[in-house]
Amino acid sequence: KLGRVFTGWVQRSFQSTQAATASQNTCAADDNNATSPVPKDCPVCSYNEWDPLEEVIVGRAENACVPPFSVEVKANTYEKYWGFYHQFGGQSFPKDHLKKAIAEIEEMCNILKREGVIVKRPDPIDWSVKYKTPDFESTGMYAAMPRDILLVVGNEIIEAPMAWRARFFEYRAYRRIIKEYFNSGAKWTTAPKPTMADELYDQDYPIRSVEDRHKLAAQGKFVTTEFEPCFDAADFIRAGRDIFVQRSQVTNYMGIEWMRRHLAPDYKVHIISFKDPNPMHIDATFNIIGPGLVLSNPDRPCHQIELFKKAGWTVIRPPVPLIPDDHPLWMSSKWLSMNVLMLDEKRVMVDANETSIQKMFENLGISTIKVNIRHANSLGGGFHCWTCDIRRRGTLQSYFD
């Protein structure tokens, strides 16, 4: 009996070895394909915020849910809306408002297509489903803002390790599209997924008002700790070989350092900072709109602005937004007026209601494509936030000496 067992073990081992050898041979054959250069017709290629836009991902408002009112959400929202989060956290945003936002974004997609831009959309998902990890439980939020989760650098798509627990599984809405791009030759990188354990957040972050948050941010104190890397892609803004980022409530220094090492030596990542009571995403504070041209929020001055002026850049202060005080902005400020999308150096997509900034662009010789997304603004973003440019027709250049 013992002999039969031993003989059987030898046979199984031999068969396993044969299978492994065959697998290695197959992999060796496949290696020739795996190491082939990126195809010239790769659909992913974008180096800055202003080269001619050819393909873009536009987010979805469908099934959008209010995130549970956890400590990191409190640190990124204004106190006048805290009651709203307490009441509706984990539930749908107001249905009528959501319906209008969906219609606005559909029209925005139609206009982009008429301008010759290919538009891709994430998959609709039920964000109300509760999920649990070993470290926390939450419901989801939405796939409305691809700029928050995806950063395109050259022919690489980088998935960001975002800091909100309600956004832990947001990547699932984009996986189908990203796999298509990968199969067409694009690079695809997912930054280290954070555990979002309690240690990532200052659970006693002492905020009772925006004034408290302003003082803490000025002292370099944020709700996210340095427990593990985290960042939102929307805290990065691209200008060829130079990429600018802010340390914010959702982007920590470990996340910035991960990006710096990942993109070196071809790109330089520069940390810049602002006088901002609610630092979350750079593109409604500092929005680069052309080679040597940047919109700088007058309410949130940049501490390193001389870096740009010395390099010969033109710094433009956008006009005060016109959005009325009674319009709900649950997750953002009025300065979404400067959160514009450049279709190229001479065309910009801008809010149809913001006539002041339209005039500013026209005085710069930039024609405005006017679209109303006022209800979509309420979900936390303007045109730049609602999009992720996948392909712009241009080459990698340096715009700083």
Disulfide bonds with the S-S distance in Angstrom:
none
